[in-house]
Amino acid sequence: MLGIIHRDVRNPESLRKWLEKLRPDVITCEISRYSLDFRRATEEMYRKRLDDICASLSPQWSGPADPRLEDLYSFIGIPAEFIMADEYCRRNNSDLYPVDMDLFSFLKLRKIDELIDSQNIQKSLTDSHAGSGTAEQVLADLYFHKGVTAFSYDEEMAMRDSFMCHKIGILRRRYQSQRFVHIAGWQHLEDPLSLYEPFQPVKIFLYD
């Protein structure tokens, strides 16, 4: 079970190394089919809209690599963890399954037009702080390296973990003795309800 920080710039290289080390036959990923289909259908359109808004607001805008907008550009596209898992599976004839719930993806992604709005982007471009990546890193470091839980495991996470475990259980029965890797946000490694316990997973924080 690989715990990641979503949209972290280290993900592609770190995941590539871990997948090559673990050599799974089956990969499950904390993403829904709805999320994948939505991003495949809309990424180009939203990326162009974001490019146009940024160019009109800031002559000094440095493109998608601008740290003030990295998270937003990353949110528009298919997550790097799924891309890396897909590439691994194609190279090794392994199988990849998105196992998260469509419902919460729908609720989150229906607000994307509000995010890619000129007023919101102007705020981001004038903000000296660079997105949420640093905050996530701090929370993860507190949890894994100092044993401090500074985040809440809420009802939504419990519902999603229960759903993902159900789907993983079905796949486990289908593939039986095959080696599995589940890629999920690092908070899911806490598993306070012991939903993943029947699988006896080895939990790995991707960056250790």
N, C-alpha and C positions, 0 to 999 in steps of 0.2 A: 504494500500500500504506500504509494508515493504522495507525500503532502507537498503542495506547491503554494507559492504566493502568486495569485492570478495577475497576469500582465507584467510580471517581473522580467526585466531584460535578460536575466540569466537563464530563463527557462529553456530556450531551444538547445543550447549547448549542454546544460546540466541534464536535461531529459535524454538527450541523445546518448550521453555517457552511461546513465543509469540503465536505460533500456538495453543497451548493448551488453552491459554487465549482467543483468538479470535474465535476459533472453526469454521473455514470456511467449507463450503460445497464444494467449488471449489477453487483450487489454480492454478494460472498461474505463470509461472516462466520465467525469462529472460534468456532463453537458447533455442537453436534451436534443432530440431530433428536430423539434420546433426551432430551437436556437440555431442549429446548423442550417436548416432550410431557409430561415429568415435571413441570416447573414450572407449566404450564398446568393440569394436573390437581390439583396439591397446594398451590399457593401460598396460596389462601384458608385452607385447613386449618392449614398451618404458621404463617401469620401470626397467626391467632387463638390458636393454642397459645402462640406467643411473647408475644403481648399479655397473655394470662392469667398466664403465669409471671412476667413483668416486673411486672405490677400487684400480684401477691401478694408479691413480694420487696422492692419498693422504692416506698414512698409518694411519693417525690420523682421517680419515673420520668417523663420528659418525652415519652414516646411514641416512634414510629419515628425521629424526628429526633435522638434521644439519640446523641451521637457515640460512646458506648461500644458501641453495638449497630448502628450504621449498616451495617457490613459484613455482619452476619448478616441483617438485613432485606433488604439488596440481594442476598445469596446466594440467598434464598428465591425471589425473583421473577425474571422474565425480564430479562436484562441490558439496561441502557439503550441500549447500542450497537445491539442487534438491534431494539429498539423504534423508535429513530430511523431506522435503515435501512429498516425496514418502512414507516414513515410517508412517507419520501422516495419509496420505490418506488410507493406507492399514489398519491401526488400526481403522479408523473411517468411512470406506466405503465412503470416499470423492473422488473427481475426480481431477486429476492433468494434466495440459497441458503445454508443452513447447511452447512458443509463439514467440520466436525471429526468425530473418531471417537466412535462411541457407547460403545465399551468403557471409555474412561477417564472418561467422564461417568457411566456406571453405577457404576464403582468409587468415584468421589467422592461421588455423590449417595446411595448406599446408607448412608452414614454420617450422614445429615442428622438422624436421630433422636437420635444421640449429641450432636450439636451443640446441638439444641434440647432441652436437659435442664436441669432447675432448678439443679443444682450448677454446670454450666458457665456458665450465665447469671448466677448469683450471683457467680462469679469475675469475669465481665466487668463487672458493675455496681459492683464494689468496686475495679476496676482503674482507676488514674488515667490509663492510656494509652488512646488512642482508636483501636483497630483497627489495620489494616495499611496503610491508605492512605498515611500519612506515610512509612513505611519504603519503600514502592514508589516514591514520589516521589523519595526520596533516591537510590535505586538508579538510577532512570531519569535523574536529573540528572547523576549521576556518569558514566553511559555516554554520554549525548548531548552533554553540555556540557564534560566534562573528559576524555573518552576512556578512562575507567576502567571495566573490566568487573568488577563485583562480584557477578555471579550466574553460575550454571553452566547451560550448555546441555546438558541431560541426554538420556538415551536416549529417554525418553518424548516430549520435545519433538521430537526427530528423527523418531520414528515418526509423530507427529501431523502435522508439517510435510510429510513425504513423502506421507502420505495426503491432506492438503489440496491439495498441488500436483497430485497425480494427478486429483483431482476438478476442480480449476480448469482443468487441461489439457483435460479432456473438455468442459467448458463453453466454453473458448476455441475449440475446434474447431467447436462448435455455433453460437456467436455470431460467430465470425470477427472482423470489424473493429470490433465494438462496444467501447465504452469500459468497462473493468473497474475496480472498486475492491475491494480485499480489506481487511477490518477484522480486526485481530488484536492480541493483547497485544504490548506494545512489545518484549519480549525476542525475538520472532520476527523482528524486523527485522535482527537480527544475522546470521542465516542462515549459520552457519559452514560448512555443507555445500554451500552454493550451490544449494539445492533450488529456490529461486525465480528463479534467474538466467535460465533460458530465457524467462521472461516479461519480463525487463528492466524490473522495476518501479521507479518513482520512490518512494523510501521517505520517509515524512513522519511525524514525531513530532507527534501531534495538538496539542500545547500550545505549539509553537514559533511 
